[in-house]
């Protein structure tokens, strides 16, 4: 199994950035954490690239699918979650 050892560093938000985001209603709790995506059961290379496609337990993938579709609708439709019925996740890849 290909393992992912490193990810990009996360930098904390400064108080001024947090204040700005709150002022313009751009803060909310996401229904999915990176750690959840990392709980995959198997992985395989995606072609001749540095990317790997990962697989999750079916029950967990259903929850991940719903959460990713929700996040996508927040980002692309300004929160109109009515589009979620038309969305689905085909696969999850990591580089």
Residue, then its C-alpha position, 0 to 999 in steps of 0.5 A: x500500500x502506498x502511504x502518504x507521509x507528508x502533507x502541506x503545512x497548515x498555518x494558523x489564521x492571524x486574529x485579523x484574518x479571523x476577524x475579517x472572515x467572521x465580519x463577512x460571514x465566511x466562517x463555518x464548521x466543515x463536516x469533514x476533517x482531513x484525518x477522516x480522508x486519511x482513514x482509507x483501507x487501500x490505495x493504488x497508483x493513479x497511472x504513471x504519476x505521483x497520485x494515488x487513489x484511495x479506498x474507504x470502507x463503504x459505510x465511511x465513504x457514504x458519509x465522506x461523499x455527503x460531506x464532500x458534496x456539501x462542502x462543494x455546494x458551499x464553495x460553488x453555489x454560495x450555500x445552495x445545498x439543493x444541488x447536492x442531490x445531483x452530486x457524487x464523488x467518483x474517487x479520492x486521490x492524494x498526491 
